[in-house]
Amino acid sequence: MAQTVQQISAEADASMRANKSVMEFQALAKRDAERAMRTELEKLKAIAPADILEEVKKNFEGFDSLFCRFLQEKGPSLEWDQIRPLPSGAVIPYEELERHDSDYIREMLDKLVVVKLNGGLGTSMGCKGPKSVISVRSDLTFLDLTVQQIEHLNKDYGCDVPLVLMNSFNTDDDTKKILRKYGSVEVNIFTFNQSKYPRMNKESLLPIAKTINNNDVEAWYPPGHGDIYASLANSGLLDAFHRQGKEYVFISNIDNLGATVDLNILNFLVNPTGPKCEFVMEVTDKTRADVKGGTLIQYENKLRLLEIAQVPKENVDEFKSVTKFKVFNTNNLWINLAAIKRNVEQKKLDMEIIVNNKTLDNGINVIQLETAVGSAIKNFEGAHGINVPRSRFLPVKKTSDLLLVMSNLYTMKAGSLTMNPLRQFRTTPLIKLGTHFDKVQVFLRRFGSIPNMLELDHLTVSGDVTFGKGVVLKGTVIIIANHGDRIDIPPGAVLENKIVSGNLRILDH
């Protein structure tokens, strides 16, 4: 039977009242959660030792702001159909940058600060302590190579490029001890710490921490590298470098061995031919291995970083497409220091919240709220992407990456790795090592020496496999030891386009 106008109107009113009731309930719940969180933070502040109380207050102020945003922001951070194609000139090919003038290199470099993100531990590769102290080449660590690179610049050009390490509470003590060995190098080295935020119980949304001290490590976390802006300012280094006349900071992950100071990019920033650029993100062409990497998009008339976590499920395949989204973020970033100072002081930085769910060893489900440094690109004027050669993205995340950089595929000079000119192809081989190679110390014991890989295209190794000295690998090589069996590749063996499986063991007699 047809409804009357009065019935339809009454149902609409009832629906509106129900929606209003739900919204009021949600608003009250959010206010209650905010109050409960602030009460717990006040309790923790009350037991903080006097010598770290100011630091704790600053950390909690930042966390409270992030937590309140987390409660308010429901739903996707962007509308997929509002993404627009990148405008012409938004991403500049590296080859089109003007070459730097050799007469002004010192002047340019004296305006630069180098920051390395050094908050990570080496646990994923079976190492204790900061990841930056893992040996990667000729017994030199990530940190050694970085210091060598900066010292080379300072000596060659008579400049003063400082090196700054952003540590976390996980890496700070060990890093400071290691830095003592660089007392005589021609590099001014500074450190500052990321914030220290409390992990929240997923159910109650309250901190699991009962104390402030470092013994309760699982209760705290460093909130992602997006924290660099506030932490650099809180450390006093931002103001100090600004007073010294420094203009730009080059930020990169310490485990990216391709992230060296590039004079052409620096020249683009320091001597602009067009409008001033406050932020450059180095991007590089996607391959199938990079489909999950963040990419640049145009959104609401701003250049913006799109991470896979922000993508609606139904659009993930489209995001991974190398035809629509052709480049990905290397996390090599060049940012104007005065613009960082302005954004921090005016509280203008708006970075998407990354909700990181974890389960602790004791079975408690927790939430970490994090941000990414590159997502602030939309808050800077004249931002650009620069499409750089793949050689500027050489991260070491797993032992398969370590095998690449330890091999004769690369040569090293003044702490910088470059592709061996004897390699015919400029791309690196695809390497997949099984779980027997996961831990660095075990990985090293499985090689009498690192194989010659100049002509290698693809290597897959699975199971209990060892390599003798002087092994040469060419083309596609697949080595699979059956469960319970072992394969020993003998010294001097040359494997070209070979599949080795089963059991092969050379015994002494």
Buried (B, 14 or more C-beta within 10 A) or exposed (E): EEEEEEEEEEEEEEEEEEEEEEEEEEEEEBEEBBEEBBEBBEEBBEEBEEEEEEBBEBBBBBBBEBBBBBBEEEEEBBEBEEBEEBEEEBBBEBEEBEEBEEEEBBEBBBBBBBBBBBBBBBEEBBBEBBBBBBBBBEEBBBBBBBBBBBBBBBEEBEBBBBBBBBBBBBBBEBBEEBBEEBEEBBBEBBBBBBBBBBBBEBEEBBBBBEEBEEEEEBBBBBBBBBBBBBBBBBBEBBEEBBEEEBBBBBBBBBBBBBBBBBBBBBBBBBEEEEEEBBBBBBBBBBEEEBBEBBBBBBBEEEBBBBBEBBBEEEBEEBBBEBEEBBBBBBBBBBBBBBBBBBBBEEEEBEBBBBEBEEEEEEEBEBBBBBBBBBBBBBBBEBBBBBBBBBBBBBBBBBBBBBBBBBBEBBEBEBBBBEBEEEBEEEEBBBBEBBEBBBBBEEBBEBBBEBBBBBBBBBBBBBBBBBBBEBBBBBBBBBBBBEEEBBBBBBEEBEBEEBEBBEEBEEEEE
